[in-house]
Amino acid sequence: MALTGIDAITFGVHDMEAAYRFLIDWGLTERLKTPERLEFTTQDGGEVIVRPHDAPDLPPAIEEGNTVRQIVWGVASESALEELVSRIASHPEYEAAEPGGTPRLRDPNGLGLAFRVKRRQPVKGNPTLPNAPGVTHRLDQRSPVYTQAKPLQIGHVVLFTADYAAMRAFYLDVLGFIVSDEYPGHGCFMRCAQRGGHHNQFILNRPGRPGVNHVAFTLNDVHEVIGGGLAMSRKGWKTEIGPGRHPISSAYFWYFENPLAAPLEYYADEDYCTEAWEPQTFERRPELFAEWAIAGGIDGTTRRQVIKGGESDRGHN
């Protein structure tokens, strides 16, 4: 199918000024600010677009409150886009592109999707490699201390799905995603190309209640996750959970509450999959969400845990 990843994501929000402050602090590059539209970019040119929740031209929301209203998936070339359109044109939720526009589709959750030739440009991260006895990657050089994260790309989105079987079939059979790992009947990690990060999308079964679980932004390494997270804490943004590490995907993470949608995530160092990757099935258990994690986050001033661990209704316990 030649999808290349998330090219753009649009949020519908109730407070444009709060969304603006958050995205500045999050480390994205500002491109446009008007009362009706915010535009920011990641380092690779991925677009984050913010609109008032009641903007008449937004796709319908799949849940109440601030949330994702559309995801634009990049396609490798014009010919690949034409091939994609030929495959999805008969789908009942397909909308042909208007002049200068993009072909659109709704997934079984009702979430608006669009497709275009990719605008993101290749970006090369600069992770700090570790040292160990007998293996020296960093010679006469200290590891960096980050005081601000600068997201490289929009890495993935996680969706609560009202009809798990329908969503799984749609993304695998209609759009050509590939299973990376799975909780049978409960969750599916999937990527949009054979070669790439562990998942561009993850769907979680929540019968009858579609929604967005989180949107994730890729950073260089665990040092930037920690430094970026501490910077967000110092600026007053509340941690949802983190820092921590996912045993499935291997990534380090830190999730923050925000005025755009469900939590946004900083993450780094995920598994990279090729044709040789062997998907596995797992039982959905809390310890498979996080090998370890800090509830409430780390205070940006004291550098100590903010609160003791507690219960969470988002599957993090």
C-alpha positions as CSV (number, residue, x, y, z in Angstrom):
1,M,0.0,0.0,0.0
2,A,3.1,2.2,0.3
3,L,1.9,4.3,3.3
4,T,4.7,6.1,5.0
5,G,3.3,7.2,8.3
6,I,1.3,10.0,9.9
7,D,1.8,13.1,7.8
8,A,-0.5,15.4,9.7
9,I,-3.0,15.3,12.5
10,T,-5.8,17.7,13.3
11,F,-7.3,18.4,16.7
12,G,-10.5,20.1,17.6
13,V,-10.3,22.0,20.9
14,H,-12.3,24.3,23.2
15,D,-9.4,26.6,24.2
16,M,-7.1,27.7,21.3
17,E,-4.8,29.7,23.5
18,A,-4.2,26.9,25.9
19,A,-3.5,24.6,23.0
20,Y,-1.0,27.1,21.6
21,R,0.9,27.4,24.9
22,F,1.1,23.6,25.2
23,L,2.5,23.1,21.7
24,I,5.1,25.8,22.2
25,D,6.2,24.1,25.4
26,W,6.0,20.6,23.8
27,G,8.8,21.7,21.5
28,L,7.1,21.9,18.1
29,T,7.9,24.6,15.5
30,E,5.2,27.3,15.0
31,R,4.1,27.9,11.5
32,L,0.8,29.7,11.8
33,K,-1.3,31.3,14.5
34,T,-4.8,32.7,13.9
35,P,-7.9,32.6,16.1
36,E,-9.3,29.9,13.9
37,R,-6.2,27.8,13.1
38,L,-2.8,26.8,14.6
39,E,-0.2,25.0,12.6
40,F,3.0,23.5,14.1
41,T,5.5,21.0,12.7
42,T,7.8,18.3,13.9
43,Q,11.5,18.2,12.8
44,D,10.6,16.1,9.8
45,G,7.8,18.4,8.7
46,G,4.9,16.4,10.2
47,E,2.0,18.8,10.7
48,V,0.0,19.4,13.9
49,I,-3.1,21.4,13.1
50,V,-5.5,22.8,15.8
51,R,-9.0,24.1,15.1
52,P,-11.9,25.3,17.3
53,H,-14.0,22.3,18.2
54,D,-17.0,23.7,16.5
55,A,-15.3,24.7,13.2
56,P,-17.9,23.7,10.6
57,D,-15.5,22.1,8.2
58,L,-14.0,19.7,10.7
59,P,-14.8,16.0,10.4
60,P,-17.3,14.9,13.2
61,A,-15.8,14.1,16.6
62,I,-15.9,10.4,17.7
63,E,-16.0,11.4,21.3
64,E,-16.9,14.5,23.5
65,G,-14.4,17.1,24.4
66,N,-11.0,17.9,22.9
67,T,-9.9,15.2,20.5
68,V,-8.4,14.1,17.2
69,R,-10.6,15.0,14.3
70,Q,-8.5,13.8,11.4
71,I,-5.4,11.8,10.6
72,V,-3.6,12.3,7.3
73,W,-1.6,9.3,6.2
74,G,1.3,9.9,3.9
75,V,1.8,7.9,0.7
76,A,5.1,7.3,-1.0
77,S,4.2,8.7,-4.5
78,E,1.5,9.8,-6.8
79,S,1.3,6.4,-8.4
80,A,1.0,4.8,-4.9
81,L,-1.8,7.3,-4.1
82,E,-3.6,6.4,-7.3
83,E,-3.3,2.7,-6.4
84,L,-4.6,3.4,-2.9
85,V,-7.6,5.3,-4.3
86,S,-8.4,2.5,-6.7
87,R,-8.6,0.1,-3.7
88,I,-10.7,2.2,-1.4
89,A,-13.0,4.0,-3.8
90,S,-15.7,1.3,-3.5
91,H,-15.7,1.6,0.3
92,P,-19.0,3.1,1.6
93,E,-17.2,5.7,3.7
94,Y,-14.9,6.9,0.8
95,E,-15.1,10.6,-0.3
96,A,-13.3,11.5,-3.5
97,A,-10.9,14.4,-3.4
98,E,-12.2,17.8,-4.4
99,P,-9.9,19.9,-6.6
100,G,-6.7,20.6,-4.6
101,G,-7.9,18.3,-1.8
102,T,-7.3,14.8,-0.6
103,P,-9.2,11.6,-0.8
104,R,-10.9,10.8,2.5
105,L,-12.3,7.9,4.4
106,R,-13.8,7.1,7.7
107,D,-12.7,4.1,9.8
108,P,-15.2,1.9,11.7
109,N,-14.9,4.3,14.7
110,G,-16.0,7.2,12.5
111,L,-12.6,8.8,12.7
112,G,-11.8,11.0,9.6
113,L,-8.8,9.8,7.5
114,A,-7.2,11.5,4.6
115,F,-4.3,10.5,2.2
116,R,-1.7,12.5,0.3
117,V,1.7,12.2,-1.1
118,K,4.0,12.5,1.8
119,R,5.3,16.0,2.7
120,R,7.5,14.8,5.6
121,Q,11.2,14.7,4.9
122,P,13.7,12.1,6.1
123,V,15.1,13.1,9.5
124,K,18.1,11.5,11.2
125,G,18.0,11.3,15.0
126,N,21.1,11.9,17.1
127,P,20.7,9.4,20.0
128,T,23.4,9.2,22.7
129,L,24.8,5.7,22.6
130,P,25.6,3.9,25.9
131,N,29.0,2.8,27.3
132,A,29.6,-0.6,28.9
133,P,32.6,-2.6,29.9
134,G,34.4,-3.5,26.7
135,V,32.1,-1.4,24.5
136,T,32.8,2.3,24.3
137,H,30.5,4.4,22.1
138,R,31.0,7.7,23.9
139,L,34.7,8.5,24.4
140,D,35.8,11.5,26.5
141,Q,32.3,12.9,26.3
142,R,29.4,13.2,28.8
143,S,25.8,12.3,28.0
144,P,23.7,15.4,27.2
145,V,21.2,16.9,29.6
146,Y,18.2,18.2,27.7
147,T,16.3,21.2,28.8
148,Q,13.7,21.0,26.0
149,A,12.4,18.2,23.8
150,K,12.2,18.8,20.0
151,P,10.0,16.0,18.6
152,L,11.3,14.4,15.4
153,Q,8.0,13.1,14.1
154,I,4.5,12.1,14.9
155,G,5.2,8.5,15.7
156,H,1.8,6.8,16.4
157,V,-1.7,7.1,17.5
158,V,-3.6,4.8,19.9
159,L,-7.4,4.4,19.5
160,F,-10.1,2.9,21.7
161,T,-12.3,1.0,19.3
162,A,-16.0,0.4,19.6
163,D,-15.9,-2.6,17.4
164,Y,-12.5,-4.3,17.6
165,A,-13.0,-6.9,14.9
166,A,-14.2,-4.3,12.4
167,M,-11.3,-1.9,13.2
168,R,-8.7,-4.7,12.9
169,A,-10.1,-5.9,9.6
170,F,-10.3,-2.3,8.2
171,Y,-6.7,-1.3,8.9
172,L,-5.2,-4.7,8.0
173,D,-7.4,-5.7,5.0
174,V,-8.5,-2.3,3.5
175,L,-5.4,-0.1,4.2
176,G,-2.8,-2.9,4.3
177,F,-1.3,-2.4,7.8
178,I,0.8,-5.2,9.3
179,V,0.5,-6.7,12.7
180,S,3.6,-6.2,14.9
181,D,2.2,-7.8,18.1
182,E,-1.2,-8.5,19.5
183,Y,-3.4,-9.0,22.6
184,P,-5.8,-11.5,20.9
185,G,-9.3,-9.9,20.9
186,H,-8.1,-7.0,22.9
187,G,-5.4,-5.0,21.2
188,C,-3.4,-4.9,18.0
189,F,0.0,-3.1,17.5
190,M,0.3,-2.4,13.7
191,R,2.6,-0.6,11.4
192,C,1.8,0.8,8.0
193,A,4.9,-0.5,6.2
194,Q,7.0,-3.7,6.4
195,R,10.0,-1.7,7.6
196,G,9.7,0.9,10.3
197,G,9.0,1.5,13.9
198,H,7.1,-1.1,16.0
199,H,3.7,0.6,15.4
200,N,2.2,3.6,13.8
201,Q,-1.2,2.7,15.3
202,F,-2.4,0.6,18.2
203,I,-6.1,-0.2,18.7
204,L,-7.6,-1.2,22.0
205,N,-11.0,-2.9,22.5
206,R,-13.5,-0.7,24.3
207,P,-16.9,-1.9,23.1
208,G,-19.4,0.8,22.2
209,R,-17.0,3.6,23.3
210,P,-14.8,4.9,20.4
211,G,-12.1,7.4,21.4
212,V,-8.5,8.4,21.4
213,N,-6.1,6.9,23.9
214,H,-3.1,9.0,23.1
215,V,-0.9,10.5,20.3
216,A,2.8,9.9,20.5
217,F,5.8,12.0,19.4
218,T,9.2,10.5,18.7
219,L,12.4,11.8,20.4
220,N,16.1,11.0,20.1
221,D,16.6,8.9,23.2
222,V,15.8,8.3,26.8
223,H,17.8,11.4,27.8
224,E,15.5,13.6,25.8
225,V,12.4,11.9,27.1
226,I,13.6,12.7,30.7
227,G,14.8,16.2,29.9
228,G,11.7,17.1,27.9
229,G,9.4,15.7,30.5
230,L,11.1,17.6,33.3
231,A,10.8,20.8,31.2
232,M,7.1,20.2,30.8
233,S,6.7,19.6,34.5
234,R,8.5,22.9,35.3
235,K,6.1,24.7,33.0
236,G,3.2,23.4,35.0
237,W,1.9,20.6,32.7
238,K,0.5,17.6,34.5
239,T,1.9,14.1,34.0
240,E,-0.5,11.3,33.2
241,I,2.1,8.6,33.7
242,G,5.8,8.4,33.3
243,P,8.6,8.3,32.8
244,G,8.6,4.5,32.2
245,R,9.4,1.8,29.7
246,H,7.2,-0.4,27.5
247,P,8.3,-4.0,27.4
248,I,6.3,-4.4,24.1
249,S,8.0,-2.1,21.6
250,S,10.9,-1.5,24.1
251,A,10.3,2.3,24.1
252,Y,10.8,4.8,26.9
253,F,7.8,7.0,27.5
254,W,6.3,10.0,29.4
255,Y,2.7,10.9,29.0
256,F,1.2,14.4,29.6
257,E,-2.3,15.7,30.1
258,N,-3.0,18.5,27.6
259,P,-5.7,20.8,26.1
260,L,-5.7,19.1,22.7
261,A,-6.9,15.6,23.4
262,A,-6.2,12.5,25.5
263,P,-2.6,12.4,26.7
264,L,0.3,13.2,24.4
265,E,3.4,11.0,24.7
266,Y,7.1,11.6,24.4
267,Y,8.8,8.3,23.5
268,A,12.1,7.0,22.2
269,D,14.1,3.8,21.4
270,E,11.3,1.7,20.0
271,D,11.9,-1.6,18.2
272,Y,12.5,-1.4,14.4
273,C,10.7,-4.1,12.4
274,T,11.5,-5.6,9.0
275,E,10.1,-8.5,7.0
276,A,11.9,-10.8,9.5
277,W,10.0,-9.5,12.5
278,E,8.0,-12.3,14.1
279,P,4.7,-11.0,15.7
280,Q,3.9,-12.4,19.1
281,T,0.7,-12.6,21.1
282,F,0.5,-11.5,24.7
283,E,-2.1,-11.5,27.5
284,R,-3.2,-8.0,28.2
285,R,-1.7,-7.3,31.6
286,P,-0.5,-4.1,33.4
287,E,3.1,-5.3,33.5
288,L,3.0,-5.5,29.7
289,F,2.0,-1.9,29.4
290,A,4.9,-0.8,31.6
291,E,8.0,-2.7,32.7
292,W,8.3,0.2,35.1
293,A,6.7,3.6,35.3
294,I,6.4,6.5,37.7
295,A,2.8,7.5,38.6
296,G,2.4,11.3,38.6
297,G,5.7,12.0,37.0
298,I,8.8,13.7,38.3
299,D,8.7,17.2,39.6
300,G,10.8,19.5,37.3
301,T,12.3,21.4,40.2
302,T,13.0,18.8,42.9
303,R,13.7,16.0,40.4
304,R,11.7,13.7,42.6
305,Q,8.5,11.7,42.2
306,V,5.5,14.0,42.5
307,I,3.0,11.5,44.0
308,K,2.9,7.9,45.2
309,G,1.4,5.3,42.8
310,G,-2.3,5.1,42.5
311,E,-5.1,3.6,40.6
312,S,-5.7,4.5,36.9
313,D,-8.7,3.9,34.7
314,R,-6.6,3.9,31.6
315,G,-5.0,0.4,32.0
316,H,-1.7,1.6,33.5
317,N,-1.9,-0.3,36.8
